[in-house]
């Protein structure tokens, strides 16, 4: 009788352990994992105001952004983004590279369409693009294009802004 009791006790202990493990897993799920926003990681100079403004633009459009305050040059190269598409910050979102002042709407469109590509780029720092559109620019807007950069380094126009 004593043996049956220990088997029963052991079975109850296993169930309790399973339930406690499940409860711990649910309770320890981070806010980040529960957050439905798309996560984007950005490498940028810590003192760059336009990079910070671009991040605010993304956050205002539903992205969860984490910033790494260090030069993006080495990161850009490690992700395979050709230097001719360079800008002041480089991001990564869901396996795609984002170079420069790409509007949030274009990033969302790319994530919805899922093209086979390296990512999106807005070379340089065109005035009027997100992050380059604050009061310091007096409403000026330069025409610019968002490029879809292919894995082989070629590109095509994804969006145009005038």
Secondary structure, DSSP 8 states (H G I E B T S, - for coil): -HHHHHHHHHHHHHHHHHHHHHHHHHHH--HHHH--SEEEEEEE-TT-HHHHHHHHHHHHTTEEEEEEES-SHHHHHHTT--GGG--SEEEEETTEEEEES--HHHHHHHHHH--SSSEEEE-S--TTSTTS-SGGGTT----EEEEEE-TTS-EEEEEEE-
